[in-house]
Amino acid sequence: MGSQTTAQDIDKMTEYGFTQLISCPTRITDHSATLIDHIFTNVCHNVTKSGIISNSDMSNHLVTYTRLFTDQGRMANKLNSRKSKKVQGRVINSDTMKIFKNEIELVDWNFVLDCDDADEKLTTFLQKYEELYNTCFPLVEKKHKKRNSSKPWMLECACYRKNLLYHKFVKYPSPEKK
């Protein structure tokens, strides 16, 4: 992808109200330093921090991240569920999806049209939809699966080289590597 196309893509995202959060290069080689891992948002007021992690061994790119302000009540629930090693989730597969589609088809949706204004119609529709969704895809408790931290696809020397190049880039930036 050429820089003109990239600039057009970024302009298009800006036009739609998105802001780019990462401005540093995320892939650095001997001959170039490019920003290819973008994070865009349209809720800047929720962003508390964003940036790159330079000493990660996850890939040959630098890791990008964004920290968002979230509702504290929801966060407390998530933390409590992690402590208990159980999480809640929904079973969504072809069988449950078939049941859900069938249930939606069985509903006579005319009651939504009987509402007086658009807001009431939307609220009524969403209430019924949520009721069907919760019935067909009930929350079930699952054990929290511990993730395997090894990365067999990543060569150790590639991560070392990436980190070395990044630190070299930061210490000795040059115009031709931008």
Buried (B, 14 or more C-beta within 10 A) or exposed (E): EEEEEBEEEBEEBEEEEBEBBBEBBBBBBEEEBBBEBBBBBEEEEEBEEBBBEBEBBEBBBBBBEBEEEEEEEEEEEEEEBEEEEEBEEBEEEEEBEEBBEEBBEEEEEEEBEEBEEEEEBEEBBEEBBEEBBEEBBEEEEBEEEEEEEEEEEBEEEEBEBBBEBBEBBEEEEEEEBE
